[in-house]
């Protein structure tokens, strides 16, 4: 059955028109984080559209939609904490050094050989950056023993779990925000049942012919993607600075967004 993804495709076109800034520097500002998050979410949403148009059973699209929800919460977290913005952006830009080092250690554990150039230059740079920044992300209740353990360090730059991330946004402050929070919490939970080894879904797929998944999951994925992606775009457009050469570009995109959602 061909499903209507017209609204979702219009949101993707708005992202394309908004993101006309080219390459962003490695050290990102709030605005560049917003733009690159949109670019990432456009890729995810394009995959969702492709799967839906291919008449997939919808499970993959539900799982992908969870990424959009997490990105929305992270964008709100940055926007809604202006007093901590400098520190949060610094964490965003520095946390990759922890991830790079963890990846390097994993490669060593797996027995992957590095070239002479990688061993001489890349490895040294990764280790130096890790040593300079590791204390920022070390979990206080897991003091390192001297042997590297990735679990000694926060896995995300926010250093929050999802519940604490939500509490640090404006969603809990207004009736409209609480309504949105209820929707995305339920949507996140639905998507998580696909991502994790959930017994109900495994039982469901083993006990019926997949009709329910084909008829329901894709519709849910479209709804989640449209609603959450529209909110992500709205946050990014609200962060965007005014443009002297075309002061009406952002207002016009906001008007199109309001019509699209």
N, C-alpha and C positions, 0 to 999 in steps of 0.2 A: 504494500500500500504506500503510495507516494504521500509524504507528509509535508506540510506547509512550513518551510524554513525562511519565508520571505522576510519576516521581522528580524530574525537572527542575521541574515545576510546584510540587511540595511545597517545593523549595528557594526558589522565588520567593515562596511564601506566608510562609516563615520570614523572608525579608528584609522583607516588608511588616510583619510583626509586630514585628520588631526596630527598624525605622526609624520610630519614632513621635515624633520630636523636633522636627518642624517645620522652620522656616527656620534655616539655619546662618549664622553671621557670615562676612564675607568673609575675615578672617584665620583660617584653620582650624587647629585643634589636631590632634593625631594621631587622636583619636577621631572628630572631625568629618570628617577626610579618609577614615577607614574607612567611616563611614556613607554619605557621598556617593559613594564608590567603589562601594559595594553598590548604591546607587540607579542609578548608571550601568550597572552590570553586570546589574541586573534588566531595564533597558530593552533591553540587547543580547540577553539570554537570552530575553526575551519575543519579540523579533524572530526569534530562532532557532526558538522553538516555533511561531510563526506560519508561517514558511517550511516547517517540517517538516510541519505539519498541512495545508499547501496542496500537499503532495506535490511539493515542488520537487526539482530534481536534486541538491541538497545542496552545490553548490559555494559558494553564498553563505553557507551555515551554517558551513562549514569556515573560510572567511575571517573571519567574525565571531568564531569561537571563539578566534582568535589574540589578540583584544583582551582576553579574559578571562585568558589566560596572562600577558600583559604586566601587567595590573592586579594579579594575584596576586604577581608578582615585585616590583612596586613596593611593595605592602603589606608583604611580608616585609622588604624593604630598610629601610623605616621602623621596623618593629617590632624587627628584629634588630640595630639599631645605636643602642641607647639613649644611648650616650655622645655620639653625633653628632646626636641627635634635634632639638635646638633649631636647629642649623644647617640640617639637612635640611628641617625644616618652614618655616624662613625662606626657603630657596630655593624651596620649593613655592609659597609665597605671593607671592614677588617675581617669579618667572619670567614670569607673564602680562604684566608690563609690557614685557618684550622682545618677546613675541608681538604685543601690541597695536601697538607701534611698527612692527614688521615689516609688519603688516597695513596700517597707515596708509601706509607707504612704497609698498607694492604698489598700493594704491588710487590714489596719485598717479601711479605709473608707468603704470597702466592708463588714466589720464585720467578717473577718476571724480571728478565735481565734488561738493564738500561744501557743505552749506548754510552760511549766514552764522553760525548758532549753532554748528554743528559746527566750523567753521574758527576761531571765536573762543574757544570754551570747551573742546570735546572735544580738539581738536588740541593746544592748549596743555598740557592736563593729561597727555595721553599723552607728549608730548615731555619734559615736566618729570620724569615718573616714569621714563622711559627714561634720561635723563641721570643721575638719582640712583642708578640700579641697574645700569647697563650694565657697569661694571667687574667686577661679581660673576660675570657670565656670559661675559665675553670669553675666547675661546680663546687660551691663551698662545702658541701657535705661529702665530697669525694676527693679528698686531697690526694694528689698524684703520688705514687710510690717511687717514681723514678723510671718505671717501665711504662711506655706509652699505652694507654687504654683510651680509645675514642669515647667511651662512656664517661670518662672523667670530665668531658667538656660538653657544653651546651650544643645541641645539634642544630639549633636555629639562632639567627642573629638577634631575635627578640629576647631570647632566654626565658620565654614563657611557653606554657602549654596552651592549648586552645581555649580553655575556660578563662584563664587569666588574660589572654589576648582579648577576648570578648569584653571582659570587665574594664579593659583599658580603652574602650571605644565609646562613642556617643550613643550607641544603640540602646543602652540601658537607661537613657535619660529622658526619653519622650515616648508617648503612646505609639507614635508612628515607628519609632526606632525599635520598640519592643515587638511590634507586629512583624517588622522585617526580621528581627532576631529569631522570632518563633519559626518563621518560614525557613530561614537559612539553616537553623539548627536541625529542623526536621529533614530538610533536603540533604544536609551533610550526613545525617544518620542513615538516610536511605542509601546514599552513595557509598558510605562506609561498609554497609553490608555486602556490597559487591566487591570492594577492594579487599576486605578481610575474608578469612576462611569461615564464612558464615554458614552455620548448619541449616538455617531455614532455606536459604537460597539453593544450597546444594540439594536439599530434600525436594524443593519445588521443581528444580530442573530435572531431577531423576524420576519424578512421579507424574509429569505431564509432558506434552509434546512441544512446549515452547511457545504456544499460542499467546499465553498471558504476557510473556516477556515481549513478544513482538508487538502486541497491541498496546501495552501499557508503558513499558520502560522507555521507549523512544519519546513518547509524549511527555513523560516526566522530565526526561533529559532536556527536551526543547524548552519546557517551561522554566526549569532551573537556569539554563544557559541564558535565556532572554532576560529574565529578571535580574540575575546577578551581574551579567555582563553590562546591562544598562546602568546599573548602579556603579560599577567600576568606572565606566566611561564618565559618568556624572562627577565622580570624585576627581578624576584626572582633569576634566575640563574646568572644574572649580579651582584647581591648583594652578592652572596655566596662567602665566603672566600675560598682561595686555600686550598687544602687538601694534606698534605705532604705524606700520605700513598697511595693516589691514585690521583696524579695530573691531570690525563687525564679524570677523571670521569665527571667533569663539562663541559670541552670542548666537550666530546663525547655526553653528553646530549644536548648541544647547537647545535651540528651537526644534531642530530636526530630531534630536534625541527625545525631547518631550513628546513629539508626535509619534516617534517609533515605538516608545514604551507605553 
